[in-house]
Amino acid sequence: VKDYPKMIKKIDHRQWQEFFLKEAMKLKKEIFTE
């Protein structure tokens, strides 16, 4: 997985944070509904 760091650098950090937060919210909802 040599290209992994390059991929991260290509992704805009702001977009990455938004994506991460959305995924975290989904996980929280799933956890709390159970």
C-alpha positions as CSV (number, residue, x, y, z in Angstrom):
1,V,0.0,0.0,0.0
2,K,2.8,2.4,-1.0
3,D,0.4,4.9,-2.7
4,Y,-1.7,5.3,0.5
5,P,0.0,8.5,1.7
6,K,-0.2,10.0,-1.7
7,M,-3.9,9.4,-1.8
8,I,-4.4,11.1,1.5
9,K,-2.5,14.1,0.3
10,K,-4.6,14.4,-2.8
11,I,-7.8,14.5,-0.8
12,D,-8.7,17.9,0.5
13,H,-8.5,17.9,4.3
14,R,-11.8,19.8,4.7
15,Q,-13.6,17.2,2.5
16,W,-12.0,14.4,4.5
17,Q,-13.2,15.9,7.8
18,E,-16.7,16.3,6.5
19,F,-16.8,12.8,5.2
20,F,-15.4,11.4,8.5
21,L,-17.9,13.4,10.5
22,K,-20.8,12.1,8.4
23,E,-19.6,8.5,8.8
24,A,-19.2,9.1,12.6
25,M,-22.8,10.4,12.8
26,K,-24.1,7.4,10.9
27,L,-22.3,5.1,13.3
28,K,-23.6,7.0,16.4
29,K,-27.2,6.7,15.1
30,E,-26.8,3.0,14.5
31,I,-25.3,2.4,17.9
32,F,-28.0,4.4,19.8
33,T,-30.9,2.9,17.9
34,E,-29.8,-0.6,19.0
